[in-house]
Amino acid sequence: VSQFNSDQWVIFNKQQRSYYRVNYDRYNWQALSLTLSSDNFNKIHVMNRAQLIDDSFALVVAGYLDDYETAYDILKYLTREDDFFPWYSANRYISPLITVFGFKDQTLQKFIRILSEKYYHKYKLDASEKIPVDLLPERYGRALAIQLSCESLGEECLSDTFALVHHFAMHDRKIPAGLEASVLCGGFRGDGKQDELVAVWRKMSLTSDPAFKSILIGSLGCSDNEQFLKDYLESSLGSSASQVNYTTAQ
């Protein structure tokens, strides 16, 4: 492999047909990274693009790669990617970063926001248009795109999801099945939104569907409204405050 030109590369375990990981020498990793970062990235099959993300991070964690630089060089190509499978693979390693550092880390926010911009644009929902009925793969892809973009404070995602939440809260327009958690959580991020928060709280209190109630409870906790969160926490802990008191916009 070391005798290849910089634009030559080789991949084993084509389309991940077998259950094993593949490591390469640094020249091949670099050639793969350069190809992924070019307009020719789709010359590498989508399943192998997912494999390269998964293998590179797993090999670093296991000590078979010296540092994270190789893995992050592979990951950076996601600015070009809008297929679910590489993103699903990447999220397995992005999620622990979020757990450790949280989305208050502005560097991490910016990194994920930039990576996910194209991916979000493929799946974004417009409240003014008819909401599509997704098949299962598209539903998973859309939920992940919304989650990553909104959690990293992508302005377009926050605006789009709030529009959907407003229609749900005030006009009882349904959010597509499977997207409720990601849309509601994204829509409630940021200050204000008191009227929508209280309306959804009431829906949560009245619903007899335990699964939907659980989604609404979790989504209400995504709010940045301090007074609402105080009332929400007191009620969740079973205090004397049996319902949210913050019922009007300030």
Secondary structure, 3 states (H helix, E strand, C coil): CCCCCCCCCCCCCHHHCCCCCCCCCHHHHHHHHHHHCCCCHHHCCHHHHHHHHHHHHHHHHHCCCCCCHHHHHHHHHHHHCCCHHHHHHHHHHHHHHHHHHCCCCHHHHHHHHHHHHHHHHHHCCCCCCCCCCCCHHHHHHHHHHHHHHHHCCCHHHHHHHHHHHHHHHHHCCCCCCCCHHHHHHHHHCCCCCHHHHHHHHHHHHHCCCHHHHHHHHHHHCCCCCHHHHHHHHHHHCCCCCCCCCCCCCC
